[in-house]
Amino acid sequence: MPTSRRRHNLARVVWLTIAAVFVFAELGFAQRGGRNFGNFGNAFETPVSNPKYDGQFTFARLKYTVGPGGYYYRNEPAWAHGYNTAEMNLDQILNSFTLVHPRLDGSGVFGVDDPELDKNPVAYMTEAGYWEMSDPEAAALGAYVKKGGFLIFDDFRAPPRGGGGWEQFAANMKRVLPDATIVPLTPADPIFHDFFDIASFDVLPQAYDGGAPQIMGIYQDNDPKKRLMAIINFNTDVSQFWEFSASGFFAVSQSNEAYQLGVNYIIYGLTH
């Protein structure tokens, strides 16, 4: 792990890698033939192809049953928002600045009850306001977390655009971890200093959500001195900045902050 000074220096030069991310993203976009911006007919399921497991870190995205209204963006299921540009760009940053060296040939998509998920220590979910879940899925995801899995929730907000919003998410987490309490996090929490030092939430960028982002978490045994089992980005979309960092839609400084969060989340999940 780098020293505090090295962390500070890395934070100042993340933008150098964004140039490489731009090339990578543009090539990937071209190879996939672009994303579907115009077909707003019937909803469709995003095709996925998971790389064969070989022990190397693979970004794992959670696929779930999508509730009503969850196909509002590009006709894509809510779980697929940003797939897989966001995670592949973040992987490029991880590869450049950390010793993680993730797979760069593809990310993984797993159902919440997929036994293969257990091979991945970190799992990510987007748009959890649209997340619907069966009892067996709740039990499986709870077992995954208790065995050491770390969950990242991002990109969801209050209705109407957020589906069931916070209430739907909180109800699901009560089924996954019945005894868990969701608590607000502060910049003093260890996850915000695991690689980059994030001293204030005031620097966190907002792509389109109004108001301030809310970052919350669930600690093992509800004890802040123990392992953080899940981190929850509510009323914000951090991965939006990963996905579009190569587009010029956002300032480089905003993408920097979003990447620093993503790197810290992954490093924390791999080391706790």
C-alpha angles and dihedrals in degrees: 000000000000123000120252090263092051090048089054092050092048090051089057095051103042087103089070090066092049087073089059090045089054092057092044093048094047092050092048091048092052094046091053091047091245128287125290108262099154111042105092096160121100118357116254138199115247111242114237134188116191118209115242111269113255103158095264116126111270124187104243120206120194119234118203143169106280119227128219114307093017095122095064097117118069087327087282122140110259093245090061100056107135093007119184106344094067096055096039090054091049089049089056090055092047090050093050101045109026140046092244095093097188126200110283096188097075147327129242132247118200136176113241089250097040110129088215089067088075089071089064118071095197127047129185131205129188129199096013090176087079095045115126120183142186124224093253089052091051091051092047094049091047090053090049092055095044090052090058105279117146121216126209117194118190143160106035135119145162122310147300094046092024098062108221088351120194096344093058092047095046091049090052093049090051087059093045095046108013096185097043125113121208110223134185114256126219132205087259092068113110095241090069091058102038093107111341120035109239104187100176139022089218089084094058110113125232117212099191109328117114122233128010125326116249118218116194137166148192119231126203108265086358087280116136088205090063133065121309104232099185138015120203125202105195127181090014142079110216093167090059087075092050091050097048102030089111095049103071091236092120136038115264090238090060092051089049092058092047092049091049089055092048093049092049091049093052095044091049092049092051096047104040 
